[in-house]
Amino acid sequence: MLYQTRVVMTIQQGTAADAERLLALFDDAVAWLVARHQIGQWSSEPFSERPKTVERVETWAASGGLWFAVDDGVDAGAIVLGVDALPAAYERLGFTRAGSFDVDGWPGAILVLPVGPPTM
């Protein structure tokens, strides 16, 4: 028998006042990873207890690009669009910047990571 479930989420734009909501989502993700002994990605310290990370999240929240997915009044996820620091993080992982673009005031970067055998 096939069961279908319809999930309806609301998308809400965040503001600078929503930094704590975003930190709570990150803290929940850290707790989930810690419970599974997977601390290599974000360590075991909650984001809300890291002063530099709190400052970064506050900047993201105030950027105008913060959006929340809300399911029945509960935050289910978030995305921050137009974060300038994100391309630099990928560049540290080996990506190279191949270009940039702008969509209605939202800057973006085209990042490339070569795959396949190295060329000689």
Rosetta silent file (secondary structure, phi, psi, omega in degrees, C-alpha in Angstrom):
SEQUENCE: MLYQTRVVMTIQQGTAADAERLLALFDDAVAWLVARHQIGQWSSEPFSERPKTVERVETWAASGGLWFAVDDGVDAGAIVLGVDALPAAYERLGFTRAGSFDVDGWPGAILVLPVGPPTM
SCORE:     score description
SCORE:     0.000 S_00000001
   1 L     0.000  137.107 -179.772    0.000    0.000    0.000 S_00000001
   2 L   -99.043  125.920  176.870    1.319    3.444   -0.891 S_00000001
   3 L  -108.796  136.213  176.941    0.956    6.183    1.660 S_00000001
   4 L  -115.704  134.274  177.796    1.333    9.778    0.680 S_00000001
   5 L  -120.409  132.806  178.774    2.173   12.492    3.122 S_00000001
   6 L  -106.836  119.337  178.096    1.919   16.119    2.257 S_00000001
   7 L  -106.564  126.674  178.404    4.285   18.388    4.118 S_00000001
   8 L  -115.736  117.504  177.459    3.623   22.078    3.888 S_00000001
   9 L  -112.455  151.809  176.381    6.366   24.356    5.081 S_00000001
  10 E  -102.826  140.059  175.349    6.357   28.094    5.270 S_00000001
  11 E  -103.473  124.347 -179.233    9.336   30.125    4.110 S_00000001
  12 E  -122.783  135.499  175.085   10.016   33.169    6.281 S_00000001
  13 E   -77.812  133.164  177.867   12.640   35.839    5.760 S_00000001
  14 L   -86.635  165.730  177.094   14.830   36.286    8.792 S_00000001
  15 L  -131.160  179.152  177.783   16.100   39.535   10.234 S_00000001
  16 H   -56.711  -30.286 -179.430   18.966   40.570   12.502 S_00000001
  17 H   -70.899   -9.193 -176.686   16.693   39.700   15.429 S_00000001
  18 H   -98.495   13.212  179.663   16.677   36.046   14.285 S_00000001
  19 H   -57.879  -39.920 -179.617   20.342   35.279   14.944 S_00000001
  20 H   -66.465  -32.705  175.232   19.381   33.189   17.995 S_00000001
  21 H   -62.985  -43.900  179.829   16.971   31.126   15.864 S_00000001
  22 H   -67.026  -42.464  176.443   19.787   30.371   13.448 S_00000001
  23 H   -60.192  -38.487  178.753   22.193   29.570   16.291 S_00000001
  24 H   -62.466  -40.013  176.885   19.606   27.194   17.761 S_00000001
  25 H   -63.579  -44.338  177.048   19.445   25.290   14.456 S_00000001
  26 H   -62.422  -43.322  179.544   23.235   25.024   14.365 S_00000001
  27 H   -61.670  -39.801  176.474   23.319   23.922   18.015 S_00000001
  28 H   -62.493  -40.384  179.571   20.736   21.208   17.271 S_00000001
  29 H   -66.008  -41.278  177.597   22.854   20.004   14.339 S_00000001
  30 H   -62.033  -45.324  179.254   25.992   19.886   16.519 S_00000001
  31 H   -60.719  -39.748  178.760   24.124   17.905   19.194 S_00000001
  32 H   -63.552  -44.475  179.018   22.881   15.473   16.533 S_00000001
  33 H   -65.158  -42.550  179.582   26.419   14.981   15.204 S_00000001
  34 H   -62.115  -41.044  179.650   27.852   14.563   18.726 S_00000001
  35 H   -61.823  -22.699  179.887   25.209   11.933   19.557 S_00000001
  36 L  -104.524   13.164  178.617   26.497    9.973   16.558 S_00000001
  37 L    57.555   36.941  179.773   30.178   10.489   17.495 S_00000001
  38 L  -118.932   73.502 -174.830   30.712   12.583   14.353 S_00000001
  39 L   -98.608    3.270 -177.540   32.468   15.651   15.695 S_00000001
  40 L   -66.873  -27.937 -175.543   34.957   16.086   12.859 S_00000001
  41 L   -78.668  -52.036 -174.147   32.813   18.525   10.894 S_00000001
  42 L  -124.723    9.706 -175.061   31.814   21.121   13.491 S_00000001
  43 L    65.096 -169.130 -176.437   33.438   19.809   16.718 S_00000001
  44 L  -105.366   -3.020 -179.055   31.351   19.221   19.829 S_00000001
  45 L   -85.010  126.442  178.207   31.024   22.811   21.039 S_00000001
  46 L   -56.784  145.011  179.037   27.654   24.442   20.317 S_00000001
  47 H   -57.608  -36.502 -176.052   27.830   27.377   17.919 S_00000001
  48 H   -67.527  -11.037  179.041   26.139   29.591   20.513 S_00000001
  49 H  -103.881    8.374  179.719   29.166   29.143   22.822 S_00000001
  50 L  -111.858  103.634 -174.285   31.726   30.290   20.206 S_00000001
  51 H   -53.357  -44.019 -179.432   32.020   34.097   20.302 S_00000001
  52 H   -66.954  -35.585  178.604   33.481   34.454   16.785 S_00000001
  53 H   -70.471  -39.774  176.347   30.833   32.122   15.358 S_00000001
  54 H   -59.379  -43.648  178.499   28.057   34.010   17.155 S_00000001
  55 H   -61.595  -42.267  179.335   29.403   37.218   15.609 S_00000001
  56 H   -63.981  -44.486 -179.858   29.464   35.610   12.151 S_00000001
  57 H   -64.197  -38.220  177.272   25.892   34.305   12.542 S_00000001
  58 H   -62.678  -38.261  177.058   24.716   37.750   13.670 S_00000001
  59 H   -64.844  -44.056  178.038   26.258   39.206   10.505 S_00000001
  60 H   -59.956  -45.386 -177.524   24.496   36.598    8.376 S_00000001
  61 H   -62.465  -33.644 -178.591   21.175   37.282   10.092 S_00000001
  62 H   -84.545   -4.572 -173.249   21.529   41.007    9.449 S_00000001
  63 L   -73.787  -16.787 -175.937   22.522   40.506    5.789 S_00000001
  64 L    88.327   -3.845 -178.225   18.979   40.359    4.428 S_00000001
  65 L  -106.801   11.176 -178.724   19.664   36.927    2.942 S_00000001
  66 E   -86.854  128.490  178.411   18.475   34.760    5.862 S_00000001
  67 E  -133.665  139.046  178.322   15.480   32.520    5.192 S_00000001
  68 E  -112.734  141.994  167.720   13.846   29.906    7.437 S_00000001
  69 E   -97.099  123.586 -174.592   11.823   26.842    6.507 S_00000001
  70 E  -121.354  126.513 -179.505    9.127   26.532    9.174 S_00000001
  71 E  -114.192  109.966  178.674    6.998   23.432    9.701 S_00000001
  72 L    52.499   44.779  176.539    3.924   23.953   11.899 S_00000001
  73 L    84.003   -0.578 -178.514    5.604   26.793   13.786 S_00000001
  74 E  -112.872  130.972  177.673    8.917   24.953   14.269 S_00000001
  75 E   -63.481  123.878 -179.212   12.106   25.957   12.466 S_00000001
  76 E  -106.352  -15.360 -179.600   13.040   23.067   10.195 S_00000001
  77 E   174.977  172.560  179.631   16.017   24.640    8.438 S_00000001
  78 E  -152.630  158.632  174.348   17.592   27.830    7.201 S_00000001
  79 E  -142.166  143.288  175.845   19.651   29.158    4.341 S_00000001
  80 E  -116.397  116.217 -179.232   21.717   32.304    4.091 S_00000001
  81 L   -95.532  145.083  174.929   21.968   33.676    0.572 S_00000001
  82 L    77.713   25.131  179.830   24.667   36.030   -0.613 S_00000001
  83 L   -80.471  114.695 -176.593   27.249   35.222    2.063 S_00000001
  84 L   -64.502  -28.676 -176.108   30.557   36.588    0.768 S_00000001
  85 H   -74.873  -17.865 -175.498   32.693   34.334    2.990 S_00000001
  86 H   -62.498  -45.955  177.883   31.328   31.128    1.492 S_00000001
  87 H   -57.926  -39.170  179.268   33.428   31.142   -1.706 S_00000001
  88 H   -62.098  -36.970  178.084   36.597   31.631    0.371 S_00000001
  89 H   -63.862  -41.670  178.138   35.708   28.582    2.450 S_00000001
  90 H   -69.149  -34.462  177.924   35.383   26.477   -0.698 S_00000001
  91 H   -63.368  -35.567  176.812   38.636   27.893   -2.063 S_00000001
  92 H   -66.100  -21.047  178.790   40.377   26.616    1.079 S_00000001
  93 L   -90.764    2.980  176.187   39.040   23.156    0.168 S_00000001
  94 L   109.533   -5.087  176.585   40.698   23.251   -3.251 S_00000001
  95 L   -72.137  153.012  172.901   38.052   24.909   -5.430 S_00000001
  96 E  -119.841  146.052 -179.170   39.139   27.712   -7.735 S_00000001
  97 E   -80.076  120.392 -178.613   37.043   30.727   -8.626 S_00000001
  98 E  -101.819   -9.875 -179.341   36.149   30.600  -12.324 S_00000001
  99 E   168.561 -177.796  177.316   33.897   33.623  -12.368 S_00000001
 100 E  -144.758  168.431  179.963   31.174   35.532  -10.628 S_00000001
 101 E  -153.887  169.245  178.598   27.630   36.684  -11.292 S_00000001
 102 E  -140.431  128.307  177.466   24.909   38.873   -9.882 S_00000001
 103 E  -121.078  105.384  178.804   21.201   38.103   -9.826 S_00000001
 104 L    50.116   43.921  177.053   19.090   41.086   -8.829 S_00000001
 105 L    91.496   -3.482  178.771   21.706   42.330   -6.371 S_00000001
 106 E  -101.485  110.103 -179.875   22.696   38.931   -5.014 S_00000001
 107 E   -75.179  149.818  176.617   26.345   38.201   -5.854 S_00000001
 108 E  -142.970  164.388  179.800   27.473   34.663   -6.560 S_00000001
 109 E  -126.008  144.015  173.357   30.651   32.855   -7.457 S_00000001
 110 E   -98.886  115.468 -177.236   31.321   30.080   -9.935 S_00000001
 111 E  -113.434  141.042 -175.048   33.658   27.633   -8.230 S_00000001
 112 E  -125.283  136.964  173.041   35.396   24.720   -9.941 S_00000001
 113 L  -127.918  108.764 -179.497   36.944   21.571   -8.501 S_00000001
 114 L   -61.758  142.189  175.575   38.719   19.447  -11.101 S_00000001
 115 L  -124.805  160.105 -179.852   37.951   15.731  -10.999 S_00000001
 116 L   103.829 -179.835 -178.168   39.676   12.830  -12.651 S_00000001
 117 L   -68.602  147.471  178.401   43.301   11.816  -12.917 S_00000001
 118 L   -65.091  147.689  177.928   45.911   14.554  -12.676 S_00000001
 119 L   -89.690  149.874 -179.919   47.336   15.798  -15.941 S_00000001
 120 L  -115.472    0.000    0.000   51.061   15.624  -16.579 S_00000001
